[in-house]
């Protein structure tokens, strides 16, 4: 198995974007989205205060604009026709001045330009002009979301990378459950499980493996005992106690592609209340699975889950939608949400994670990564889901 997206597929993505530009009567385009640049070029980088951009010129040549410290890196790994760079930010001459030179040289002046953002943005101290302030164009059109839409339906190569991610998330979670004992801290357990799974992963996959993200990991993220009732708690360095409800997460990135495996577990034993809400949660997830069908809107799944919650009088214990797409980001559009009417299509990869949260008792949430198929769905994660398998002994 190739543990990467081929250059041919990357070029195909660029051609698809070019075709959409032409269909919308745009001559050229500029993109600043980190994820979309990686999706189109295969160039993985750390965004900082130094601006980076990708552009397609009117002759349909592709360009990457990077700081000098990334120039050789980009030439080595980016599938583009040209790489441009500037000395440093803020520099004696601002990077946007260098970008202007590159765009003018590439014949952007007086053209119909598409862009995903008005300029580069960063929370690391960047300040700079918007593109329309330094480029004289015929007009500017937002193409925000275009590449994100291209990412919704996965290719077979993307699906295989996500499946590989699932395998190593499964191992990491198995180790997490093995080491979840009373008296141990969540950090100690997660560190041990994640390190062991990562070592097995890199020894098995070898030098061709590039995470472009996180290696194998399994975590509690602070969802231990009563804290598990907070859906997005953060690590607390809590010590596990007998009877604690645990909500876990495990995955591994493979060439930037994510999966999601989450389970509700119990330390040594579960009481009747824990069993009750665990059962509701598993039933809700099964209902979601049964309603994943190509041709139906995303909201169709959420409506069924919400009807189940209402029927059982537990709607007040729920606080988020049933799931989301996943791929190069941990959360992507579309969503299993009442307000999302995107039509499900074969090739979409989604998480299914209806949650129930009971203050003082804990949270109850499994998450599985699934593939929408021609006839329904295929489960990509495969960790046990039943109560008996979720007791940490």
C-alpha positions in Angstrom: 0.0 0.0 0.0 1.2 3.5 -0.9 1.2 5.5 2.4 0.7 8.8 0.5 -1.4 10.5 -2.1 0.3 10.1 -5.5 1.6 13.0 -7.6 -0.9 12.0 -10.3 -3.8 12.3 -7.9 -2.6 15.7 -6.7 -2.3 17.0 -10.3 -5.8 15.6 -10.9 -7.1 17.7 -8.0 -5.5 20.8 -9.4 -7.0 20.1 -12.8 -10.4 19.7 -11.2 -10.1 23.1 -9.6 -8.9 24.7 -12.8 -12.0 23.3 -14.6 -14.3 24.8 -12.0 -12.5 28.2 -12.3 -13.0 28.1 -16.1 -16.7 27.1 -15.7 -17.2 30.2 -13.4 -15.3 32.4 -15.9 -12.4 33.1 -13.6 -8.9 33.4 -15.1 -6.8 32.6 -12.1 -6.9 32.0 -8.3 -5.1 32.5 -5.0 -5.5 30.3 -2.0 -4.2 30.8 1.6 -5.9 27.8 3.4 -3.2 25.6 4.9 -5.3 22.4 4.5 -6.3 23.2 1.0 -2.8 23.9 -0.1 -1.7 20.5 1.3 -4.7 18.8 -0.4 -3.7 20.3 -3.8 0.1 20.2 -3.7 1.1 17.6 -1.0 3.2 20.2 0.7 2.9 19.9 4.5 4.2 22.9 6.4 3.8 24.6 9.8 1.9 27.9 9.3 3.3 30.8 11.3 3.5 34.5 11.0 5.3 34.0 7.6 2.6 34.0 4.8 2.3 31.1 2.4 0.0 30.9 -0.6 -0.8 28.9 -3.6 -1.9 30.3 -6.9 -3.0 29.2 -10.4 -2.1 31.6 -13.2 -4.1 32.3 -16.4 -1.9 29.8 -18.3 -3.0 27.2 -15.7 0.5 26.9 -14.2 0.7 26.3 -10.5 2.8 28.3 -8.0 3.7 28.2 -4.3 4.7 31.3 -2.4 6.7 30.6 0.7 9.3 32.2 3.1 12.9 31.5 2.2 13.2 29.0 5.0 10.6 26.8 3.2 11.9 27.3 -0.3 14.0 24.1 -0.7 11.5 22.2 1.4 8.7 23.2 -1.1 10.9 22.4 -4.2 11.5 19.0 -2.8 7.9 18.0 -1.8 5.3 20.3 -3.5 3.7 19.2 -6.8 3.7 22.7 -8.4 5.3 24.2 -11.5 7.0 27.1 -9.7 8.2 28.1 -6.2 8.6 31.7 -5.2 10.0 33.0 -1.9 10.8 36.1 0.1 13.5 36.7 2.7 11.6 37.0 6.0 8.6 38.5 7.8 8.2 41.4 8.5 11.5 42.0 6.7 12.7 45.3 5.2 10.2 44.7 2.4 6.9 43.2 3.3 6.1 39.7 1.9 3.0 41.0 0.2 5.2 43.2 -2.0 7.0 40.0 -3.1 3.6 38.3 -3.7 2.5 41.3 -5.8 5.6 40.9 -8.0 5.0 37.2 -8.4 1.3 37.8 -9.3 2.1 40.6 -11.8 4.8 38.4 -13.4 2.3 35.6 -13.7 -0.1 37.9 -15.6 -2.8 38.4 -12.9 -3.2 42.2 -13.6 -6.5 43.0 -15.1 -7.8 39.4 -14.8 -10.8 37.9 -13.1 -9.3 36.6 -9.9 -10.7 34.0 -7.4 -9.5 33.8 -3.9 -10.4 31.9 -0.7 -9.6 34.7 1.6 -8.8 38.4 1.1 -5.3 37.9 2.4 -3.1 35.7 4.6 -4.2 35.3 8.2 -2.4 34.1 11.2 -2.8 34.3 15.0 1.0 34.5 15.4 1.4 38.2 14.9 1.0 38.6 11.1 -0.1 41.9 9.7 -0.4 42.7 6.0 -2.4 44.1 3.1 -5.4 42.4 1.5 -4.8 41.2 -2.1 -7.2 43.7 -3.6 -5.2 46.5 -2.0 -2.1 45.8 -4.0 -3.3 43.9 -7.1 -5.2 45.6 -9.9 -7.6 43.1 -11.2 -10.7 43.2 -13.4 -12.7 41.8 -10.5 -12.3 39.5 -7.4 -14.6 36.6 -6.6 -14.6 34.5 -3.4 -14.0 30.8 -4.0 -14.0 30.1 -0.3 -15.2 26.5 0.3 -14.5 25.3 -3.2 -11.6 23.0 -2.3 -13.4 22.0 0.9 -16.2 20.8 -1.2 -13.8 18.8 -3.4 -12.5 17.1 -0.2 -16.0 15.8 0.8 -16.0 12.7 -1.3 -12.8 10.7 -0.8 -10.9 8.8 -3.4 -9.9 5.2 -2.9 -6.4 6.3 -2.0 -7.8 8.6 0.7 -10.0 5.9 2.1 -7.1 3.4 2.3 -5.1 6.0 4.3 -8.0 6.5 6.7 -8.4 2.7 7.1 -4.7 2.5 8.0 -5.3 5.3 10.6 -8.1 3.2 12.0 -5.8 0.2 12.5 -3.4 2.0 14.6 -6.0 3.9 16.5 -7.4 0.5 17.4 -4.1 -0.7 18.7 -3.6 2.4 20.8 -7.0 2.1 22.3 -6.5 -1.6 23.1 -3.4 -0.6 25.0 -5.2 2.3 26.7 -7.9 -0.1 28.0 -5.2 -2.5 29.1 -3.4 0.1 31.3 -6.6 1.8 32.7 -6.3 0.8 36.3 -7.4 2.4 39.6 -4.7 4.6 41.1 -3.0 5.6 37.8 -3.2 9.0 36.3 -4.7 9.7 32.9 -1.4 11.2 31.7 0.6 8.1 32.8 -1.9 5.8 31.0 -2.2 7.7 27.8 1.6 8.3 27.5 2.4 4.6 27.9 -0.4 3.5 25.5 0.4 6.1 22.9 4.2 5.5 22.9 3.8 1.7 22.6 1.3 2.0 19.8 3.5 4.5 18.0 6.6 2.3 18.2 4.7 -0.6 16.8 3.4 1.6 14.0 6.7 3.0 12.9 8.4 -0.4 13.1 5.6 -2.0 11.0 5.1 0.7 8.4 8.8 1.6 8.0 10.4 4.6 6.5 7.6 5.2 4.0 5.3 6.3 6.8 4.8 10.1 7.2 2.3 11.1 9.8 1.9 14.8 8.7 0.1 15.1 12.1 0.0 12.9 15.1 1.4 9.4 15.4 -0.7 6.7 17.1 -2.3 8.0 20.3 -5.1 7.2 22.8 -6.4 9.7 25.3 -9.0 10.5 27.9 -8.7 14.3 27.4 -9.9 14.8 30.9 -13.1 12.8 30.5 -12.6 10.7 33.6 -15.3 10.1 36.2 -17.7 13.1 36.7 -15.5 15.1 34.3 -16.6 12.9 31.4 -19.9 14.7 31.5 -18.2 17.6 29.8 -18.1 16.7 26.1 -14.9 18.7 25.4 -13.1 18.5 28.7 -9.4 19.0 28.7 -6.7 16.9 30.4 -6.8 17.3 34.2 -4.2 14.8 35.3 -7.0 12.9 37.1 -6.4 9.6 38.9 -8.7 6.7 37.9 -11.0 5.3 40.6 -13.1 2.1 40.6 -16.4 2.7 39.0 -15.3 5.8 37.0 -16.9 6.4 33.7 -14.3 7.0 31.0 -14.7 8.6 27.6 -11.7 7.9 25.3 -10.3 8.8 22.0 -7.8 7.1 19.8 -6.4 7.5 16.3 -3.3 8.0 14.2 -2.6 10.3 11.3 -1.4 8.7 8.0 -0.1 11.3 5.5 -2.3 13.8 7.2 -5.5 11.7 7.1 -7.5 11.3 10.3 -9.9 8.7 11.8 -11.8 8.8 15.0 -12.4 6.0 17.5 -14.0 6.9 20.9 -15.4 4.6 23.5 -17.2 4.8 26.9 -15.5 2.5 29.4 -15.8 1.8 33.1 -13.1 1.1 35.7 -13.7 -2.4 36.9 -17.5 -2.1 37.2 -20.6 -0.2 36.1 -23.7 0.5 38.2 -27.3 0.4 37.0 -27.4 4.0 36.1 -24.2 3.8 34.0 -25.6 0.7 32.3 -28.9 2.5 31.5 -27.3 5.5 29.8 -24.7 3.4 28.1 -27.6 1.3 26.6 -29.3 4.5 25.4 -26.1 5.7 23.7 -25.5 2.4 21.9 -29.1 2.4 20.7 -28.8 5.9 19.4 -25.6 5.1 17.5 -27.3 2.0 16.0 -30.2 4.2 14.8 -27.7 6.6 13.2 -26.0 3.7 11.4 -29.3 2.4 10.1 -30.2 5.8 8.6 -26.9 6.5 6.7 -28.1 6.1 3.1 -26.8 7.7 -0.1 -29.3 10.1 -1.5 -30.7 11.1 1.9 -29.8 14.4 3.5 -27.4 14.6 6.5 -30.3 15.9 8.6 -32.2 12.6 8.0 -29.7 10.8 10.4 -30.0 13.5 13.1 -33.7 13.6 12.9 -33.9 9.9 13.7 -31.4 10.2 16.6 -33.2 13.2 18.1 -36.6 11.4 17.8 -35.1 8.5 19.8 -33.8 10.9 22.5 -37.2 12.6 22.7 -39.1 9.3 22.9 -37.0 8.3 25.9 -37.1 11.6 27.6 -33.4 12.3 27.5 -33.1 15.1 25.0 -32.0 17.4 27.9 -29.0 15.2 28.4 -27.7 15.7 24.8 -25.7 18.7 23.6 -24.3 18.1 20.2 -25.0 16.7 16.7 -24.5 13.1 15.8 -21.3 13.4 13.8 -19.2 15.1 11.1 -17.1 14.4 8.1 -13.4 13.6 8.7 -10.3 13.5 6.5 -7.5 16.0 6.5 -9.1 17.7 9.5 -10.5 16.1 12.6 -13.8 17.9 12.0 -14.9 18.7 8.4 -18.2 19.5 6.7 -20.8 18.2 6.2 -22.4 17.3 9.6 -25.1 15.0 10.9 -27.1 18.0 12.1 -30.7 19.2 11.8 -29.6 22.2 9.8 -27.3 20.4 7.3 -29.2 19.1 4.3 -26.2 18.0 2.3 -27.0 14.9 0.4 -25.1 11.8 1.5 -22.9 10.3 -1.3 -20.8 7.2 -1.6 -17.2 8.0 -0.7 -18.0 10.3 2.2 -16.2 9.4 5.4 -18.1 10.4 8.6 -18.0 10.0 12.3 -21.1 8.7 14.2 -21.0 9.8 17.8 -24.3 10.7 19.5 -23.6 11.6 23.2 -25.5 11.6 26.5 -24.1 13.6 29.4 -25.3 13.2 33.0 -23.8 15.6 35.5 -22.1 13.9 38.4 -22.2 10.5 36.7 -20.4 10.9 33.4 -20.6 11.0 29.6 -21.6 8.3 27.3 -20.3 8.5 23.8 -18.9 6.0 21.3 -17.5 7.4 18.0 -16.9 5.3 15.0 -15.6 6.3 11.6 -17.8 5.0 8.7 -17.7 5.2 4.9 -20.9 6.0 3.0 -21.4 3.3 0.3 -23.7 2.6 -2.6 -26.1 0.7 -0.3 -25.6 2.3 3.1 -22.3 2.4 5.1 -19.2 0.4 5.9 -17.7 0.5 9.4 -14.0 1.5 9.2 -13.3 1.4 13.0 -13.8 -2.0 14.5 -13.3 -1.8 18.3 -15.9 -3.6 20.4 -18.9 -1.6 21.4 -20.8 -3.8 23.9 -20.9 -3.2 27.6 -19.1 -6.3 28.6 -16.1 -5.4 26.5 -16.0 -1.9 28.0 -15.1 -2.9 31.5 -11.5 -2.2 32.3 -10.4 -5.1 34.6 
